[in-house]
């Protein structure tokens, strides 16, 4: 018997709006203590709520007071999940009004911890779980999703969650968190967002033998069976939700690159780990150059790590340098990679395909410091997921080689960061132009305070998603990501740069997203990839499309 039947009250009123317990249990409509006197009468809520009618501001203040009392970020993540399941508008108000405080909880770094513990802290399901055992019936499962307006899917197979490795179905925390950011940062309506895990098993034995693990307890599906499942999912998603944008997230290297290559010219899709990261990092370099006073084409960039992030950034950097007149060969020659075996050079025969473009003619270098000394880079970018690898000696060498070395320690979560902000500024005596993948507090060196900002993909993907959806883009191209990077860099103000911040404040992210969406839609239109006609003032149009977390009036 449902709560409603037990209460004896009708489940919905004459207008079709649910009433009584039903509306209180529907997070998309529930206003909790903010239901007005008139609504309480009209919807049969009298007595089901305490008498005092709260304003949304009071509700938000109460949530914040409760959250701030909790002892750690994982508890806060759990509390925010519960709020999301209870009252969607209030959840988005809290997240959007407090971006610096809430983003590190709903996304990196806390989401990593939440994914590791997912089965243990599990309360209510969110998103769709498509399991290997569901092959052949994916379309019918997609029809179980309650909303038909889906415009964007974030999908993971959980094999490379942040820098934490294979977390199987526990990876659901990532698409759920990421889609919250699409809504919070670019106003994509919650009903347009669908988080999906492809549960193809996990090779994480500890997880498989964990009694609270939520996924299939089997080895990962590989080969043709895996590809067939992905194909079935893509075809079913496009049939069920025509024009849907599909964002791949946290797939391991061996699948990420080939799935992107396979689908990018067939459907509207992108891989945020490769392309979104690339755009945020290139934007960071473009705004760093406003501090160093140097030209893009004169940069020599050394990456620690040679995976999705590194090669994605190097590829977009190549495109940006080519746009400034370099040949492809000359542009590629300006990016160098170091992986777990040392400097990526031509004489290495075992290199994976994605590293080969950056395997230059050079003597091998066994460790990162030797590579820095040999190549004298203007910028080092850490995307290795190995913490502490930008040692004081590496940082001192960069400060000796450059007046203003560019140092990005982008690995996530915080424990994997190549160096902390304090280490970067202190070892370089404040010379470093620094960005990080995890949040760090301001640092004062020799009386000057630096405000490091995160090279956070959430500056880029929400705006790219909005631009692609608004224009009905058939594909999402690298040119769109370069346009997004330029729009992000252009939004950094002089006061930002003066305090060493090469990204704008997160509080401005919706405005930034509107500009990025406009830039993306402009490319889509110019390249004949748009299926929707858009007005001239694109940025205003994008702002007008954005979801605002406001309560509906029911009576
Ligand atoms: P990935 O698995 O594709 O790549 C990791 C790379 O690091 C591999 O090439 C590997 O060979 C290399 N590596 C491993 N150990 C190393 C060592 N000891 N020395 C040198 N290289 C080593 O992962 P990815 O998607 O490229 O992500 C890497 C990291 O960057 C993760 O921590 C991820 O969370 C982070 N990241 C941050 C952002 C951001 O802040 N905006 C965006 C994307 C990824």
Boltz pocket constraint, residues with backbone or C-beta under 6 A from the ligand:
constraints:
  - pocket:
      binder: B
      contacts: [[A, 160], [A, 162], [A, 163], [A, 253], [A, 272], [A, 273], [A, 277], [A, 280], [A, 304], [A, 305], [A, 306], [A, 307], [A, 308], [A, 309], [A, 310], [A, 338], [A, 339], [A, 340], [A, 341], [A, 382], [A, 383], [A, 384], [A, 385], [A, 386], [A, 410], [A, 411], [A, 412], [A, 413], [A, 416], [A, 436], [A, 437], [A, 438], [A, 455], [A, 456], [A, 457]]
      max_distance: 6.0
